[in-house]
Each structure stands twice: as C-alpha cells, then as structure tokens.
C-alpha cells in the first residue's frame, strides 16, 4: 500500500482483506489476472492471453480511458 493510493491484492496488509482469488472471481476476466488497484479506480492486471500481445506483461486499466494499456513490465 502506497499511502492508500496503490493496493496490491493479497499483500497481507491488515487493512486490506481482499484476496487475489476473490477479486478475480468477481471480475471474471478470462486470461487476465487482477493484481492491484489504485485510489482513482484503475486496475493493474497480468495479461495471460486476454490481449493477443504482450502476454506475461502488466497492464493498467485507467477509469477515464477504459482501455488496457501496457506498462511494458513483467510481474
């Protein structure tokens, strides 16, 4: 947690009780694994084939654009 701005799912922080499995079950994204979110409503996910490019890379879904953008980094 970065002063409440960035939350890593399953991090074990006492104030974050959400788990990776519960959020991914709720999101129901095939071949994409949610791994974090931010305070403005964005989501970070690992592309497991959901998008046909940059498989294995981290993507960000900004609440204003609503398009997955590659962060060009591995998990």
C-alpha positions in Angstrom: 0.0 0.0 0.0 1.4 3.4 -1.0 -0.3 5.7 1.5 -3.6 4.3 0.3 -3.1 5.2 -3.4 -1.9 1.8 -4.6 -3.2 -1.5 -3.2 -1.6 -4.9 -4.1 -4.2 -7.7 -3.9 -3.2 -10.4 -1.5 -0.4 -8.3 0.0 -1.3 -9.4 3.6 -1.8 -5.9 4.9 -4.2 -5.9 7.8 -6.4 -3.2 6.4 -6.7 -5.0 3.0 -8.8 -8.1 3.4 -9.4 -8.6 -0.3 -7.7 -11.6 -1.9 -6.5 -12.2 -5.4 -8.8 -15.1 -5.9 -11.9 -13.3 -4.7 -11.4 -10.2 -6.9 -10.6 -12.3 -9.9 -13.7 -14.4 -9.4 -15.7 -11.2 -9.2 -14.1 -9.7 -12.3 -14.5 -12.8 -14.4 -11.7 -11.9 -16.8 -10.6 -14.8 -18.9 -6.8 -15.0 -19.2 -6.2 -11.8 -17.2 -5.3 -11.8 -13.5 -6.0 -8.7 -11.4 -3.1 -8.0 -9.2 -3.6 -4.4 -7.8 -5.8 -1.3 -7.9 -5.4 2.4 -7.2 -7.3 5.0 -5.4 -8.8 6.6 -8.5 -10.4 3.4 -9.8 -7.7 2.0 -12.0 -6.8 -1.7 -12.1 -3.5 -3.5 -12.7 -3.5 -7.0 -14.3 -1.3 -9.6 -15.6 -2.1 -10.5 -19.2 -2.3 -14.3 -19.6 -3.7 -14.1 -23.2 -6.7 -11.9 -22.7 -5.0 -9.4 -25.1 -3.2 -11.1 -28.0 0.0 -9.1 -27.5 2.5 -8.6 -24.6 1.5 -11.8 -22.9 3.0 -12.0 -19.4 3.2 -8.2 -19.1 1.4 -5.9 -16.7 -1.5 -3.8 -18.0 -3.3 -0.8 -16.5 -7.0 0.0 -17.0 -7.5 3.7 -16.3 -11.0 4.7 -15.3 -11.1 7.6 -17.7 -9.9 5.8 -20.8 -11.3 2.3 -20.1 -8.7 0.7 -22.3 -5.9 -1.7 -21.2 -2.5 -0.1 -21.7 0.8 -2.0 -21.4 3.1 -0.8 -18.7 5.9 -2.7 -20.5 6.9 -4.6 -17.4 6.8 -8.1 -16.2 5.3 -9.2 -12.9 
